[in-house]
Amino acid sequence: MFRIFRPALTLFLAFTVLTGLIYPLIVTGLAQVAFPWRANGSVIAVGGKPVGSTLIGQAFSAPQYFWSRPSATSPYPDNGLASGGSNLGPTNPALLDAVKARIAALRAADPGNTASIPVGLVTASGSGLDPDISLAAAEYQRDRVAHARHLSPQQVQALINREAHEPWLGVFGEPRVNVLALNLALDKLHVAHVD
């Protein structure tokens, strides 16, 4: 009986070692050599303490910060362990109610802003953890952030322009800005402005 199962068992053990041990070690080693910052999660540290990753969105709600896209992760928003969208279709009344509530919250946070609200500020991304917002979404929030930080809109716009990323290869995607990086740059600018 063992002779019959020996080839299958041998192949099982060989492939377990090859695909479960050797391959992951090789890929991990190559990633650590080729691009260690990305391989280790693109973590941003301030004063030696990690504050977030450029790859994972996080919630900001204070008026002096730029806000990310809404998150539809479960069981609570911005849950890095449960990436996913809401799965609500465009005709689902729950999606319409959520968008209306987000529009109302944005209008209440900045009542003087009569500009059109960019769709990225009222709809969640497919992952629910999008770390970037469009330039239109950043510019919509510019005056609120400038007012809360006692900065001019031009100073904040210059910061948005500095932190902006162009589409990949000039054609894939749209211009965007990383919310965490932008907010950390705002904190540095604010400290320099106060000093």
N, C-alpha and C positions, 0 to 999 in steps of 0.2 A: 504494500500500500504506500509506503514512504517513497518508493521509486516513482510512483505515479505523480505524487505531489511535489517531489523534489525540484523539478524544473520551475514550476510555478512559484514555489517558495523562494527559490534562488533569485528569480526575476523580481519578485516582490521586494525582497531585501535589497537587491542591487538598485532598483529604481527608488526605493525609499531613501537610501543613502545618497544617490545621485541627485534626485529632485528635492529631497527634504533637507539635505545638509550641504552638499558640495555646491550646487547651483546657487542657493541663497547666499552662501559665504562669498562666492566669486562676485555676484552682483553687488552685494553690500560693500565689498572691498573696492571694486571699481568705482562705485558711487562716492565712497569716501575720498578716493584719490582724485577723481575727475571734478566733482562739485560738492565738496563737504558741507558748505553752508546750506544748500538745498537738501542734501541727503539727511541732514540733522534737523529738518523741519523749518528752516528759514526763520528762526526765532530771533526776535529783536530784544536786546537787553538794554536797560537804562541803569547806570550805576552798578553794573554787574548782576542785576536782578532781571530775570525774564519778565517781559510785560505782554508778550503776545507773539503771534506769527504773522508774517505777511501773506500766508496762504489760507488762514482761517479768519473769517469775519468775527467781530465781537460787537456787543451792543454798547452804544454811547447814547446817553439821554440828556446830559447836561447841555444847556444852551450854548456854552462856550466851545463845544466840540461839534465836529461834523458827524452826522448820523449815518449809519450803514443802511443797506437795504434791509427791509423787514425779513425776519427769519421765520420759517414754518417748521423748524425741527420739532421733534417730539421727545419727551412730553413737555418741554419748555423751550422757548426761543433761544437760539444761539447755543444749542447743545452740541458740542463738538464730537460727542459719541454717537450721535444719531443724525447724520447728514441725510437730508431729503427734503423734497418740496411738499406742498400741501396736497397735491394730487386733485385739487379742485378744478373742474373744467370751467371754461369761459362763461358758460351759462348757469353755473351753480350760484344760487342766491347767497350762499355763505361767502363766496369769493367777493361778490359785489358788496356785501355788508362789511367785510374786512377792509376792502379798498376805501369805502366811504369813511370808515372809522379812522384810517390812516390819513386821509385827506383832512379830516376835521382836526386831528392832532397836529398836523403840520401847520394848518391855518391858525390854530390856537397858539402855537409856539412862536409864530411870526405873523401877527395880524396885519401888519403893514405891507406884507409881501403879496402883491396881486398877480405875480407872474404865474404862468402855467406850471403845475407841479410835474416834474419828470416822472415817467412811469416807473423808473427804477426805485423811486422812494416810496411807492405804494404797493408794489408787487414783490413777492419773495422770489429769489432765484431758485433754480432747480435743486441746488445743493442745500439751500437754506443757510449757507455759511459763506456767502460771497464776500471776499475781503475788499473788493473794489466798488466804486461808484463811478458813474459817467461824469464827464466834466459838467454836463448840464445839471446833474444832481448836486455837484459841489457848488456850482455857481448859484443855484437856487438858495443854498444855505449860507452863502458868503456874507450877506448883510447881517443876518442874525448872529453869526459867529463874531463878526467884526464888532458889532454893538456890544455883545456880552463881554468881549475882551478889551474894549476901549481902544480898538485899532481902527484904522481907516479901511474901507472896502478895498482900496487899491493895494494896501499891504497884504491883505488876505488873498486877493486875486493873484498877486505876484507869487505868493506861496503855493497856491493851487497850480499855477503855471509851472513852477519849479518842480513840483512833485508829480506832474502829469506824465503818463506813459503813452506813447503813441501805439497805434495798432501794430501787432507783430508783423514784421516784414513790410510794414506800411499799408497792408491791405486786410489782414485778418483781425476782426474785432473792431472796437471803436476806442477813441481816446478815453483813458480812465485814470483814476487816482486811487491809491491804496489808502483806505480810511485811517488805519492805525498809523501808518507813516506820516500822513498829513496831520493828524492830531498831535503826534509827538513833535513834529516840526513846529506846530503852533505853540506848544508848550515852551519850546526852546526860544522861539521868537518873543513870546510873552515875557519870559524871564529876562531876555536881553533888553526888551522895551522898558521893563520896570527898573532894571539896574541902570 
